[in-house]
Amino acid sequence: MAIKKKWPALALAATLGVGLLAGCAGNGADNASNSNAAGTASASGELKPITFSFYSEDPNPNWANMQDEIGKVITEKTGVTLEAEFAVGDAVQKSALIATSGKYPDIISAKTSISKFVDAGAVIDLTDLIEEHAPNLKKLFGDQINRLRYSNDDPSIYVIPTYDGVGNTAFDATGGFGLQHRVVKELGYPEIRTVEDFENALKQYLAKHPTDENGNKNIGLSLNADDWYMYISVTNPAFFATGAPDDGEYFIDKETYEATYHYLRPEEKEYFRWLNHMNAEGLLDPDSFVQKYDQYKAKIASGRVLGLIDQEWSYADGEKALKAEGKFDYTYGHYPVTLSEEFKETSFWPTGFMAGNGIAISATNPDPERTIKFLDYLASDEGQVLLNWGIEGTHYTVDESGKRTMLPEVNDRRVNDAANFQKETGIGNYTLLSGRFGDGVKDPSGNYYTLKFPEQILADYNEAEKETLAAYGATMWKDLFPKEDEFEERAYGAAWNITIPSDNDLTVLDERLKTITWKMIPQAVLAQPEDFDKVWDDYVKQLEDAGVQEAEELKTQLIKERVELWSK
């Protein structure tokens, strides 16, 4: 393994005298103060503008080059502008190319590909920078800081976690199986608990309405199998629907930490047999395994897709178009569907704070101290409210009691014209740029940091959602799902969140197994029902020949190492 580069103590000491660190937040985030929080002051006390290059594995189609309203305030407060590049296509391959190039972006968000950058010496240890220059990040992570350590052998902090919010409480369900409100309404709001219930709802509605008002064929269920969305819409639902939590490509025994490639679970074979049945019944979109992501979203925006198995963030762009047209009956409710009633849907199986994926500072970054101050500002009380709520008087108001409320006309656009709203305001564009508090956490003013809290969620629901929920005796979608306290928190967080060292053979094995799985799952689903078992047996044999047992052993070792690291 390559020697890992850390920020040299000598160089760090030299840079400490360059910047002027000011406090990042007061008790309230509602008045704009502390503008030197992330800046390097000039002789006149003004911030020197600086531009950092930024790379993210995740796309952001609404990025406006920090020329949106929030971006301009961030630059005003910190002097920092980001020149961003978002991965298109195979993000993991893109990260690998960057990591080996020797030419690194200043700030890197590479998710689990971060191991490639660590092993290349491309990112620096942030431990001392956080200790010396990031009081807000220190406060944010608190006693969870140990979870930021890279490994048992290398306790460096290479990443500031951004994908998991500290203290997060999920108040609403945004996954599960989706059905348009018009479907359940016409059928008298039937119970939607099992795949059979879901199938029957589609079948009955299509029998009454085979086409839309323009004569175009309505679609029962459409899946998104374009590149890595295969996980979200096709393969991950197999474990959610059969009582297993989201541990990526592996099922983990909660007592022994033994890993099993999750497709080898007998109950998941039956889930894919059900998809095969849906195809045979003509209820599955025949384009599911060939359509591109944009085609999938456009199909949803047409209103013709009655059912989905997906996460809301994945299909949201298509649904946003329906909301913008006022077609709220064509948007989707969320149902805790499982293969049969013996299983509990596992969307809310708790992980604890997972750390893991987030922001790293490259070894070629021209000013790491200025960068950590920038990230610290975003993690401050002031920064968190700015990123989530926007600007006081423009996006929200604060009444005499101190309660913060989104302006009604602003909130309407945020919910019903979301893409344009994000591009113009920047709300939602910057939340993954630094450490953050999760939903349900209140700031010092007594208001929530984020907009995902019960009162706001209810205000965001459209009338079709409220009508559907009321018919099922629920207030929010989460009310229909099994709750966190019905499961035991996983000691390792989530297996997909564990970085695989790039010199570990599991990297090659996982890629080999993925290639087989992405080829054989569509074949199994699209096969003639009488051929399903034969295709599945061939799939299992290919996995065995490709080294699935060795992969399971290596994953088990990583799980055990994570448990050991987090228990220190």
BELBELZI-V45220 format. One line per field, one symbol per residue. ss: DSSP state (@ for helix, = for strand, . for the rest). burial: b if it has 9 or more other C-alpha atoms within 8 Angstrom, else e. A space follows every 10 residues. Layout:
ss=???
burial=???
This chain:
ss=........@@ @@@@@@.... .......... .......... =.....=..= ======.... ........@@ @@@@@@@@.= ======.... @@@@@@@@@@ @.....===. @@@@@@@@@. ..=...@@@@ @@@.@@@@@@ @@@@@@@@.. .........= =....=.... ......==== @@@@@@.... ...=@@@@@@ @@@@@@@@.. =.....=.== ==......@@ @@@@@@@@@@ .........= ==......== =@@@.@@@@@ @@@@@@@@@@ ...=...... ..@@@@@@@@ @...=====. .@@@@@@@@@ @@@@...@@@ .====..=.. .......... .......=== ==.....@@@ @@@@@@@@@. @@@@@@@@@. .=...===.. ...===.@@@ @@@@@@.@@@ @@@@@..... ......=... .=.....=.. ...@@@@@@@ ..@@@@@@@@ @.....@@@@ ...@@@.... ....@@@... .....@@@@@ @@@@@@@@@@ @@@@@@..@@ @@@@@@@@@@ @@@@@..@@@ @@@@@@@@@@ @@@@@@..
burial=eeebbbbeee ebeebeeebb beebbeebbe eeebbbbbbb beeeeebbee ebbbbbbeee ebbbbbebbb bbebbbbbbb bbbbebbeee beebbbebbe eeebbbbbbb bbbbbbbbbb bbbbbbeebb bebbbbbbeb beeebebbbb bbeeebbbbb bbebbbbbee bebbbbbbbb bebbbebebe ebbbbebbbe bbbbbbeeeb bbeeeeebbb bbbbbbeebb bbbbbbbbbb bbbbbbbbeb bbeeeebbbb bbebbeebbe bbbbbbbbbb eebbbeebbe bbeeebbbbb bebbbbbbbb beeebebbbb bbbbeebbbb bbbbbbbbbe eebbbbbbbb bebbbbbbbb bbbbbeebbb bbbbbbbbbb bbbbbbbbbb bbeebbbbee eebbebbeeb bbbbbbbbbe bbbbbbbebe bbbbbbbbbb bbbebebbbb bbbeebbbeb eeebbbebbb eeebbbbbeb bbbbeeeebb ebbbbebbbb bbeeebbebb ebbeebbbeb bbbbbbbeee ebeebbeebb ebbbebbbee bbbbbbebbb bbbbbbee
